[in-house]
Amino acid sequence: MPRDRNQIPHFPTVNRAITFVCRLHREREWRERHRCFYAEGLRNFLHAINARQQIATIFYSKKLLKSAAAEKQIRALKRAGTPALSLSPEEFRKISWFEHASGIGFLVRSQWSRLSQIDLSRSSCWIILETVRNTGNLGTLLRSANAFGANGLILLGHQIDPYQPDILRASMGSLFFQKFIHSSLHELEQWTITHSLKPIGTSPSGQQLLNDFPFPKTTLIFLGEERQGMSTTQQEYCHHLVRIPMSDRVDSLNLGVAGSLMMYAWMSSQACSGVYSKMT
């Protein structure tokens, strides 16, 4: 049976592996075609394992890697059949993100969920995004989502690639614990109507204060673009517009900060109702 040209290839030479990984760094189309992305560093490696990510290939340099824990995990993955390539320090630096190469990198299979897979019987929190100008803001949102127990991101359209290197680095490994769903606004609207869900938007003109807002069991938080905020269409889709209280010295908050405050408020509401302790 011929191999699927879009699957992760076996690497007959180190140079082929280096070329493949460098294209993953640069090209979204290459990541999507092969349904994988590259991650690096001890924290990311251990987080990916703890999050039960599908690690497809390991790249490591014995001279650069100074972690007994990572070496133990590499041996375990190799025994389980995961391909592992030993690179020289010079070879590893060709694929490394960092000025001081960590000595451990790996390919992870991209995983996408569907709206139909959201468990509506359990308390959950999802962030809806259509565009993000600053990848650092998305990294902040992923770290906050992980810290406050949110479930993941619903990404409208195809403008956002959560697996691009800048976002993965900014997330500090939190990306591995979050789920990602692609949808159109129309598809999302039909799904929320079918299940009687009421999405929440954030706006300086919102009628309800965040402190007093009663979050529903399935919480969907729509965050607008950094400069323009929520569009008229996005606001009309939301059943509630919530205002974050702040002093009159500022008129808006950074996307990452606003989203983090919303998720913290959601988590606090779950703790007050006794739900969060059951979730954790």
PERA-V15431 format. One record per backbone hydrogen bond with DSSP energy under -1.0 kcal/mol. CO is the residue of the C=O (numbers start at 1). NH is the residue of the N-H. If there is no record, write none. Layout:
# PERA-V15431
CO,NH
CO,NH
This chain:
# PERA-V15431
4,7
13,17
14,18
15,19
16,20
17,21
18,22
19,23
20,24
21,25
22,26
23,27
27,31
28,32
29,33
30,34
31,36
35,110
37,108
39,106
41,45
42,46
43,47
44,48
45,49
46,50
47,51
48,53
49,52
53,55
54,109
57,107
58,85
59,105
60,87
61,65
67,71
68,72
69,73
70,74
71,75
72,76
73,77
74,78
75,79
76,80
77,82
78,81
83,58
85,60
88,92
89,93
92,95
103,61
104,41
105,59
106,39
107,56
108,37
114,117
115,118
118,120
119,122
124,219
125,151
126,221
127,154
128,223
129,156
134,138
135,139
136,140
137,141
138,142
139,143
140,144
141,145
142,146
143,147
144,148
145,150
151,179
152,127
153,181
154,129
155,183
161,164
164,168
165,169
166,170
167,171
169,172
171,174
173,176
174,177
175,178
179,153
180,113
181,155
183,157
184,188
185,189
186,190
187,191
188,192
189,193
190,194
191,195
192,197
193,196
199,239
199,240
200,222
201,242
203,206
208,243
210,213
217,124
219,126
220,200
221,128
225,229
229,225
231,235
232,236
233,237
234,238
240,201
241,208
242,203
243,210
247,250
254,258
255,259
256,260
257,261
258,262
259,263
260,264
261,265
262,266
263,267
264,268
265,269
266,270
267,271
268,272
269,273
270,275
270,276
275,279
276,280
